[in-house]
Amino acid sequence: MTTSPAPPASTPPAPPVPLAALLARRDLGLRLLAGPGDVPLHWVHTSEMADPYPYLLGGELLMTAGVQLTDPARYVERVVEAGAAALAFGVTPVYDTVPAELVEACALRGLPLLEVPPRTPFTAVARAVWRLMAEARLHELRRVTEAQQSLATAAARPSPVPAVLGALAARLGGRAVLFETDGVVTAAAGREVPAEAAGRLAELAGVVSGGPGGPASASGEEEGLRLAAYALGGRDSPALGVATERLGPGDHTITGVAVVLLSLLTAPHRGADAAVRDGALVRLLLGASPAEAATALDPGPWTVVHARGGDGTPFAAADLAASLGTALVASGTGAEALGEAGAARVSGAAPASVRLLLPASSPVTARPGWFLGVSAPAGAGDLPAADRQAARALRRAEATRRPLVRHRPGGLASLVDPDEAAAHARTLLAPLNEPLRETLRAWLSLHGNWDRTAVALDVHRNTVRQRITRCATLLDRDLDDPDVRTELWFALGRGPGPVDQ
């Protein structure tokens, strides 16, 4: 038995395709000559190399016509060593039948061997595998989506923790257990597991909740069951343990959603105000509009935080939320803004960004591995605006590679990214040399008054007219247009230094 980090939760990749599903395609005419017919296929590869070992990743259906097949026994030995799932041999143009030595070697090694008839090109077999994988992926995505909805619904029930555990156990077809930091089981759901597996699961839970520096997740096997444990927050936090016969990428995604919800529901030291806030957040997660959720919140002020980074898992997002003393508002690719109808939902996908809601009095400091954008304090009714502020602050943080950026109040200018504004100013003002820029700046500041501009620059009035006319020509703009004047004034305040022509 070994303890290893559990694979990160993410949008599930295409599940493997059973070889039996490929054999069932009558249009291909494939025939199983040796080995089992129930192995999983992860991808397809065609090779006519005498030794394909260096080019195989494992789990593939290897297709060949035997162009360089000289030693079938050695060839099969190398294919098995590379971890290929099955071998497909094309009849013609090199061989009229599958060599008997190859059939014997595959039977001896337990490697499935398929005969590909002359009328079936290898591309047709590969296309069939990819289509089966696409169908399997669509089915898996539907399964994950339905599981997310059932978990979110369970989180809104009167006894949310047992309900979430029950929904998780049902979706995984196994057992879900909530452990306190001392290893005591506080809630469990699903079918019972052997005592050895239960003990091993408790050990894994102790690993992830044992204090600072420990992993966020751990996995193992016992009694034919796949075991995994996940920390629900930071150090000395409860842990979720699951035991099931299989634990694929889709199952990790489903479990990741449960981790986020249980982190919210079991966060320690939560006062009455925090409980009310969590209730409002759950309503947001279930699709309530911000206006509806705001009625359950204290008037505030509140702070919205946008974050991106971590290790790309819901567990990292939950740990960030716990370290800030709050719960997740939303995470994952495609999460909607707080101001959008149908508000944000928790997603088990690898989080492209994370949103959090905190009292404005709560300190927000930089976190290793994260970029944070923090809004200005806002009342409960102004959360949509605060959400947009935090999003812009996060973009500035990523652009400048700063771990934390706060919203800068300051009128319309604060709504524009400084780097973008400077780039636009450089492009717009590029045709003008420094004397022209200074004349234009003075002329705009004095509302287009020729005489006052001439006095300010200590030049003749006609010189001002000539320069402004030259500016209009070079910029190809109508300087009598107030919109043009506004844009130029903005650019002159953010443009580059002198550029002589």
C-alpha positions, 0 to 999 in steps of 0.5 A: 500500500502506498500513499500518493496524491490524488489526481487533480480534479478537472474536466474529465478527458475522453474515457477509454473505449472498451474493445468490445464496443469496437468489435461490435461495429459490424461495418468494420468486420474486425475479428478477435483472434487472441486475448481478452475482448474487454480491455480499454482503449485509450487511443489509436496508433499506426506503426510499421516499425520493426520495434514500435516500443519507443513510439508507444505511450501505453493503452493504445490500439496498435495497428500494423500490416506487418511490413517489417515483421520478422520475429513475431514473438519478439515483436509481441514481447516489445508491444506488451512491454510498451503497455499497448492495449491491443494489436490490430493486424491488417490483412493485405497487402503484405500478408494474406492471413494473420501469421500463425506465429503472431496469433500464438505469441499474442495468446501466450502474452494475453495481448488481444489480437484483431484481424482487420479485413482487406476492405477496412482501412486503418483510418476507418478503425481509427475514426470509429475509436474516436467517435466512440470516445466522443460519445463516451465523453459526452456521456461522462460530461452529462453524468458529471453535470447531473452529479453537480446539480444533485450535490448543489441541491443536497447542499440546500437541504435542512441537513446539508452535510449528510445530504451531500455525503449521500448524494456523493456516495450515490453518484460514485457507487461507494462510500463517503465519510467525513472525518474530524481532525482527530479521526472521528467519523462525524457523518457517513453515507453509502454502502459499508466497506471492509474493516481494512479498507475503512482503517486505511481510509482513516489513515489517508484522512489523517495524512491530509488533515495532519497540519501545515505542509501536508498534501491536500489529497491522498489516495491508495487501494485496499480490498480491491477498492480505490480510496481517496481523502481530501482536506476540507480547507487549510490546516487542521481541517476536517477531511472527506474520504471516499471508497469506491470500486473505480475512481476515474477523472469524472469521479474526481471532478464530482468529488471536487464539487463535493469538496468545495461544498463541504468546505463551505458547510464545515468551515470552523469557527463560523459565527452567526454573520458568517452563517448568514453569508454562507446561506446567501452564497449557497443561494448564489450557487443554486442560481439565485440572482444577486439581488435575491441573495443580497436580501439575506446579507448584511448591508455591508460593506463587502469586498469581492475578490477575484483570484487565479492560480493555485494548482488548478484544482477545486481543492486549492480554491477551497484552501484559498477560501478557507485561508481568507475566512470565507466561502467560494462564490464561484469557481471554474471556467464559464462561471457567470459574473455576480451581476449576470442573471442566473448567478454563478455556480460552483464548477468542478472544472479546473478553475480558470478563476475564483470569486470570493466574498468577504466583509470589507473589514477582513484583511486580504493579503497576497497568497503564494501561487495566486493573483488576486484582484480586490474590489473597493468596499461595496454594499450588498446591493452594489455587488455586481459593480464590485465584481467588475472592479475585482475582475479588472484588478485581477487583469492588472495583477496578471498583466503586471505580474503582481500578486495582489492589485486593489481597485483604484477609484478615480473616475473614468480613467481608472476604468482603463488599464494603464498599459493599454491606455499608454499603448493607445496614446503612443499609437495615436500621437505618433505622428506629432513631434514634441512642439506639436504635442505641447501646442496641442496640450496647451490649446486643449487645456485653454478650450481652443482659445488662440490668443491665450494659447499664444501667450502661454507658449510665448509664440505668435497667434498665427504660429498656434493656428499653423501648429494646430492645423498641422496636428489636425492634418497629421492626425487626420482628425476634426479637432472641432469635434468634442469627442476627438478633443476628449480622446486627445486630452486623455492620450496626452495625459498618458502618452510617451515622452518627447519624440522629435521629428 
